[in-house]
Amino acid sequence: PPAMSRRLLVTHALPYANGHLHLGHMLGYIQTDIWVRAQRMMGNEVHFVAADDAHGTPIMLAAEKAGMTPEAFIAGIRASHEADFADFHFSYDHYHTTHSDENRELAGLIYTRLRDNGYIAKRSIQQLYDPEKRMFLPDRYIKGTCPKCGTPDQYGDNCENCGATYAPTDLINPYSVFFYVWLDAPVGYLASFKALCDRTGLKFDDFLGAGSSAEMHHFIGKDIINFHGLFWPAMLHGAQMRVPTALHVNGYLTVNGAKMSKSRGTFIQARTYLDSGLNPEYLRYYFASLLNDTPVDVDLDLKAFEERVNSHLVGKWVNIASRTAGFVHKFSDGKLVDTFDAEHAALWQSLLTHYEGIEALYEDGEFAELTRRFVLMADLVNGHIAEKAPWTMAKDEARRAELAQVCSFALAAFRLLAGLLKPILPATVAAAEQFLAAPIAGFADARNALHGHTINAFEPLLARLDPKRIEAMVEASKESLGAPAPAPETAKKKPVNDTAKPAAAPAVTDAPATATPVTIAIDDFARLDLRVGKVLACEFVDGSDKLLRFELDAGALGKRQIFSGIRAAYGEPDKLVGRNVVFIANLAPRKMRFGLSEGMILSAGDGGSDLFLLDADQGAKPGATVR
């Protein structure tokens, strides 16, 4: 590696080996791979490892249900996981399993060092015993009826219904479910790296020794911060090993503004996505466009997903090359100009100014800002192409030199954008590199305008996303309900969507308007505080192609800021100023990456551009209650 390069060991949370990957898992995993690829483009020495978390009672139960040995079961799940990761273009240096000699050796080493260093205490405790399994059961993996509120099926240390804490011996009718394996699980990070070291000759202690100058980065979901921020560093410190350099934490995934749902077809497995004919890089880009350096929850709005892919990637980026490459081959034998004229030199410098700092944005995990900058740059280039109209120039032989300037600038800009996108779209950018006959090894390479360079013939790089494929994916996810679902994840490996906070409530409904309404009691309706709000300001939200930001006069309630997903229906938000709208005033405030949303504005329609704000009649005052 270069003399000044950093040495990085990078991991992500280990997928549990009792079921297939779903898109909630893929959110954090894709975030990790993008960061890793960017670090490599910066010239750093990166070792990216992961493993299946292959121990625990849920796996034993799932294997028994499948009529298989646990070893055979986890081997099949591991093959499934590795196939999904490969098809989503993950760039692991090694993928392993906690069911390995390396994991056994390192878990034993860490335990022994903790014991010898005085960090393990011996105590006599009361513990429930399973005579059938002939095993004592840790507290967290006992279930029974809560002794405080009587709710059945609660864990042995706390009740999820009333929040009470207690000893497992206090449970009513306790029964065994799981066996605890936390000490074993995170050691999988080290075991996978140990296997890589044994294969390649890397020195394990150079990265894991207490005095190591290398960096260790863990990408995790926010549901396991306590384990990785407290217990894991304590284990490593007590075992005389180095502690993590940084934790990179992602939020939860919702789909269409709600928790992933099997009944709605939004609990989508990674393989279902792929089998529906959807390009994996579409999802990589969409997730990147919403991720930043905070553990923000991400909503996979399927309509916005379609629109963003077709607009940003196909309409803005690929379109640059498709509209100009043919002219370069037809009139210049595929050769770009030797130098830019004054106009295009100035435009090129403007693009380079926008390109500055992308390494820092990747380093900080500010992927949403990167994609915003990508769109800004692409719009500048497309605006120039539209202004110059090379298709018109091509008809005038006297304008050949001008045509060559426009097209050469456009293709240099296309390559600059490819450099920005490479960690996000590795396969598509590889195809672009072949078309341009110019690899992009690092971010600096893309700054080369390729003067006098000869390119290959252009072939389509990306197809528009067909909404029918999204519909097919949703339907396939519904159909999969008939098959046995993966075994439920344990508390140690809780599915990332289980405790997801709801995203900003969308204006669309989950069911068609013709569906039979669900009957509610008058008390249910009375819980909603519906008010009239006068629009004081309304504007687009920078970084979102779905939201509008409203500022409402809510009378005695004061001013309210509300983000509403109706941008597609109202392209001129300033024209909404002065209107009276109806909003839910007692909806819990929702902290979004754009600001705090303090309610929900009501509208009717099927979604997208088919949405209509509900108005209050003349005479209604701001803050008036809707009855």
N, C-alpha and C positions, 0 to 999 in steps of 0.2 A: 504493500500500500504506500501511497505518498507519505513523505516524512511527517507532515503535519496532520495526517488523517486521524480521526478518532476510531477507537475500537469499540464496537457495540455488540452486545448480546441482547437480542430482542425476542420477546415471547408474547403470546396472547393467552387469554383464559383457556383452559383445556376443555374441549368438548367432552361431555359425558358419554360413555360408550353404551348407553342403553337405548338409543334411538337416533333417528336421522337428523341432519341439520335442517333448521328452518331459517327464514330470512331474519328473524330476530337475532339468531346467532351471527349471521353473516355481517350484520352492521358493524360490530366491533372488530371482526376478523378482517373485513375489507379495509377498515380504517388503519389497521396495523400494516397490512401489505402495502398500502399506498405510502405510508411513512417510511417503511423499509426501502422501497424502490427509490424514493426521493433521496434517502441517505446514501444509497449506492451511487446515484447520479452526482452527489456532492463529493464523491471520491473517498467516502469513509469505508472502513473495513466493517462489514456487517455480517453477523451470524444470526439467522432467523430460524428459530426452532419452535416446535410445539409437539403435542402428544395427545393421545386419547387418555382420558381419566377412566381407567378400566377396572376399578375396584369398587365394591359396595353392594349392599343387599339388593337394590333395585335391579342391578345387572343379574344377580343370581335368580331373582324372581322372574325376570323377563326370559332368561335362558330356560328355566324350568317350564314356563308357559309355552316356549317354542319347541320344547322337547330336545334341547341341545345342551351340551356341556357349556359352562361359562366361558371356557377358553375358545371353543368354536364360535360362540355367539359374539364375543368381543372382536374376534378376527374378522367376522363378516361386517360388523359395524365399522371397524377401522378401515376396511376396504371401501366401504360406502363413503366415509368421511374424506378419505384421500382422493377418491374420484371426484367428489364435489369440489374440493379445494383446487384440484388440477384444472377442472373445467371453468372455475372462476379466476384462473390465472394467478394462483398464489405462488410465491417465489421462495418457498422454504429451502433452507440448506439441509434440514433433516426433520423428518416427522416420525415420532416414536410412540411409545405406549408406557403407561405406568406399570403395566404387567410385564416387567423386564428385570433382568439381572442388575442392570445399572440402577434402577429405582430401589430394588431391595438393598443393594449395597449402600447407596447414599442415604436412604432413610435410616438404616441401621447405624451408619456413621454419625448422622446428626443426632439421633437419639442418644447414642453412647456419649458423645461429647457433651450434650446437655446434662446428662446424668452425672458424668465425671466432673463437670464444672459447677455442680450444685444447683442446677436449675430445675431438677425434677424432684418433687416432694412425694413421699409415700404416706398415704393416709388410709385409715379404715373407713369405708363408706358402706351405706346400704344401697344395694343395686338389684334391680329386677333380673331374674334369670329365666331363660327360655329352655325348658327341659327338652323340648323337641330338637332344638338346634344345639343344645348343650353349651350355651354361651351366655355370659353376662352381657347385659344390654346398656349402652351409654344413655344418659338422660334424654338427649335430643331424639332418640330413635325408639322411644316408647310412645304409644298412642292409647288414648282412652277418653273418658268423659270428664270435662272440666269440673273440678270440685267447687268452683265458685258460681258459675252460671248454668252448668248442666249441659253445655254444648258438646255433642259427641265428636269423636274423631279428632281430638286435639293432641298436640305434641306433649312430651313429658316435662317440658320446662316452662311453657307459657301457652296461653289461650289466644288464638287469633281473633276470637269473637269479642271477648271483654277485656283483653289485655292483661289479665291476671298472671302472676308468676307463682310458681310452686315447685315442690319436689316431685319427682315422678312417682314416688310412693303415695302421694296424695291423690293421684288419679283414681277415678271410679272405673272399674272394669278395665284395667290396663291390658294391652296386648302388644306384642312385638312386631315391628315392621322393618327397621333398618339397623345396620351396624355402622359405627362411626369410623371413618378412615381419613380424617383431615391431615394428620401428620404425613400420610403417604402422598396425598394429591399434589401439593405444590412442588414437591421434590421432582415431579415429572418434568418441570422446566430444566432442572439440573441434569436429570437422567438423559433427556434428549440431547443436551449439549455434550454430555460425557460420551454418548454414542458417536456424535459427530467428531469429537476429539480423537477417539479411538480409530475412526476411519480415516481422518485427514492428517493426523499428527499435531493438531493444535494442543496447547498445554492448558489443561483444565484450570489449574491454579492461577494462570495469568489473568483469568477472567473472574474466578470465584474466590481467590485468596483474599484474606482480610486487608492486605495492602494493595490490592489491584488498582491500577490506574484506568482500567477499562470501564465501560459503562454498562449497566444492566437496566433495561427498560421493560416494564410489564404493561401491556394494554389489557384493561379489564372492564367489566360492566360495573355500574355504580352499586349494584347489590352486594358486591364482595369487597368493598373498600376496607371494611374493618379487618377482614382476614389478611389482606395484602398490606394494609397500612400499619397494623399492630402486631398480629401474631406471626406473620411470615418474617418480617425483619427481626423480631425477637428471637425466633428460631435460628436464623442465620447468625445473628450476633452471638448468641449463646454457644453456637457450634464453631465459633472462630472463623466465620466466613464473611465475605463482604455483604452489605445490604443493598437493596435496589437503589439505582440512581434516581429513578422517577417512575411514578404511576401515571398512565394516561387513561383517563376514565371516560367511558361513553355512557349515554343514557339508554332509555328503553325505546323499543320500536312499537309504534301503533300503525294501523293500516286504515286509511280513510277516516282518520280522526278517532278511532276507537281501538280498544284492546283487540289483538288478533283473535279471530273467532272461527271455529270450525264450521258452525252453522251458516255463517255468511261466506265461507270460502276464503277467508283472509288469513287463516293459519296456514301459511304457504311454505312448503318444504323447498329447500334449495333445488332438489332434483325435479320437483314439479315445475318450478320456474324454468329450468333448462329444457325439460321435455316439452314445454309449451312453445319452443322455438324462439325464446327470448334471448337476445345477446347478453351474456353476463356482464359485459362492459357498460351496458345501459344502466344496470343497477349500481355498479361501481361509481359511475358519474353522478347518478341521482343522490346516492348517499353522500358523496363528497360535497355536493352542492349544499348540503344542510349541516355539515359537521364543522365545529370550531373547537377551541381549546377548553370548552366547558362541557360538563356531562349533560348536554342538552338532549331532551327526548326528540326523536326523529319520527315524523309521520310520513309513511309511504302512501301519499295520496295518488291513487292509480291514474286519475285523469291528469294531474299535474306531472306525474312520471312520464306519461305519453307525450304531453305537450313540451316538456323540457327537453327530452331526448330529440324529438323531431325539430324543435326550434333551435336549440343550442348546437347540437352535434351535427345534424344533417343540414339544417337550413343555414346556419351561420358558419360552421367550420368547413365541412366537406364541400359545401357549395362554392367556397373560394377556389378550390382546385378544379372542381368540375366545370366552372365557368371560364377558366383561363388556360388550363394546360393544353387543351386542343389547339389553341391559336399559336402557342409556342412551338408545337410540333409542326403545324401546318406551314407556318411562315418563317420559322427560325431553326428548323431541324432539331427541335428539342433543346436548343441552347439558350440559356438565360443571358441577359445583357452583361457586358463587362463592367459597367459602372452605372449607378443611378444618376439621372439628371437632378438638377437642384430641387425640383418639386418633390421627387420621390426620395431623395436623400433626407429631406426634412421630415417627410412622413415616416421614414424608417427610424430616424432618431426619436420621433415621438413614440413609436411602438416600443423601442428599446427602453425608453423611460418608464413606460407602464410595466415592462418585463422586469425591471429592477426590483430586487427584494423578494422574488418568488422563493428563493432558497429559504429565507427566514420564515416566510409564511408556511412552507412545508414543515420546517423544523418545529414551529409552534402549533402545528395541527390546525391551522386556519384554512381548511380546505374550502369552506364556503366563500371566503374572500378571494381565494385563488380562482374559483369558477366565476365569480363576479367580475374579476379583472379579465379573465378570458373572454367573457361576453362583451365587455367594453371594447377590448382590442378588436375582436371579430367584427363588431358593429362599425368601427372606424374603417376597417378594410372593406367591408361590403358596401359601406356608404361611398367610398372612393370608386369602387368598381361600378356601382350604379350611376354615379356622376359621369364617369368617363365612357361607359357603355362600349366595352371592347367589341361587342358583336356588331356595333355600328362602324367602329373604326376598321374592322376587318374588310368592310366593303370598299374602302378607299385606299388604294395602293399608296397614295402619298402620305398616309398616316401610319405606315408600317413601323417606323422607329418609335412613334408614340405608343402604338399598340404593344410593342415589345417591352417598353418601360412599365406600362401598367401591369402587364401579365407577369413580368419578372418580379416586380414588387409584390404582387399578390401572392405568388408562390413562395417567396422568401418569408412573407408574413404567415402563410399557411404553415411553413416549417417552424417558425418561431412559436406559434400556438401549439404545434405538435410537441415541441420541447416542454412547454408548460404542462401539457396533458399527459406526458408519457407515464408517470407513476400511476395515473388513474386509468388510462386506456392502453396498457402495454401491447396488446395484440394489434389493435387498430393502428397505433403509432408505428409498430414494426412494419405493417403493410405500407404506411405512408413513407417510411424510410426507404423501402424498396422502390417505390414509385419515384422518389426524389434522388435515388442512388446516392444517398448521403446519410450515414448513421448518425444518431444523436446520442453520444455516450454520456455526456454531461449537460447540465443546463447551459454552460457557456458555449457549447458547440452550436446550439440553436441560434446564437447571435450572429453566426456567419451567414451573410446574405447570398452566398453561392454565386458570386459574380463569375460569368464565363463558364458555368457548370452545365453539363448536359443531363437532362432528366429522362426517365423512362416514360412510356405511354401511361396515361392515367386510366385506372380501372376503378369502378365504384368501391368505396371503402366501407360504407355503412348504408344499410337500407332503412327507410322510415319504419318506425315502430307501428305495426298494425294493431289497432285496438282489439281486433278479434282474437289476437294471441293472448292479450290480457284477460279477456272474457273466458277464453279456453282454460287459462291457468286457474281462474277463480272457480270455474265449474269443476275442474279436475280436483281441486282442493276440497270441494264439497263431496264429490264422489268418493274420495278416499276415506270418508267417515265410515263407510261400510267395512273397511278393513281394520284389523286390530291396530290401535294407535300405539305409538312408542310408549314404553313404560314411563310413568310420571317421574320427573326429576326430583331428587332429594332436596332437602333444605340446603345442603352443601352446594348443590348445582341447580338452583332454582331457575326455571326458564326466565329469560330476560324480560318477558312480557307479563309475568305474573302480577307484578306490583306496579305496572306502568301507570303513570299519571295520565289522565285523559288529555289529549292535545286540544288546542283551541277548537271549540265545537264547530263543525262545518255547517254550512247552510243547507247541505243536501240531506236527504233522508236515506235510511238504510233500506227502505222498501218502497216500491212504487206507490204513487198516490192512490191507486185503486185498491190497495190492500185493505183488508178489514181492520178498522182501528181497534187497538186494545182498550178495553173499558177500564176506567180509573174512577176512584171515589172523589167526591168533591173536596175532601181533605187533601188529596194529592195535588189537585189543581191549586188549592189555596196556598200551597207551599211556594208557588212561583210568584215572585214580585215583579209583575210586568209594568213598565213605566214608559211614558212618552219622553223622547229625547230630541232636542233640536240640534241639527248638525251645525257645529261652529266651524269645523275644518274637516277636510277629507283629502287624503293624499296617497300616492303609491308608497309601498314599503320597499326601500332599497334592499335588494338581495332576495326578494320573494316575487314570484310571478303569479301568486294566488291572492295575496292579502291587500286590503286597503286599511289605512289607519284612520279611525274616526275620533274626533273630539266632540263630545256631546254636552249640551247644557241640560242637566238633569234636575233643574229647579232646586229644591231644598237639599237634594243629595249632592249638589255641587257639580263640578265638571267630571266627566268620565272619559277615559281613553279606552277604545275597544278596537281590536283587530278583527276584521271580518273577511272570510274567504270568498269574496264576491267580485274580485277584480275582473274576471273574464266577462262579467255581465255589465260592468260599469267602467268603460274605458276612459271616461272624462270625470274623474272624481270631484273636481271643483264644482261641477254642476249640481252636486248633491248638497252643497252648503245651503242652509236655510230650510231644508226639509225636516218634517217631523217624522221620526221613525219610532218603532216599538222595540224595546230591548228588555232582557231579563236582568234585573238590577241586583238580585241576591245570589247570582252565580259566583262561586268562589273565584277570586282573582287568579289569573293564570300568568305566571312569569314565563315569557317567551324570550328568545334571543334578541327580538326587536324592541322589547319593552314589556310593561305590565298591561295585560288585557283585563278590563274591569267589567265584564258582562258579555252578553251575546245579543247581537242585533238580529231580529227575525226577518226572514225572507221566505218566499215560496217558489217552488219550481223543482226541476229534476237535476239541477246542478250545472256547473260550467257557465256557459253564457245564458242558460235558461233559468235565471233567477230574478226575482222581483221583490224589492223592498216592500214591507208592509207600512202603509202610511196611516197616520192619525188624521181624522177629519179636521176641518177648520174650526178654530176655537179651542182645541186642546192645548194646554199649556205644558211647557217643559216640566217634567217631574210628576205629571198627573198619573194616577194609578189606572191601569187597564183592568176593567172589571167584567 
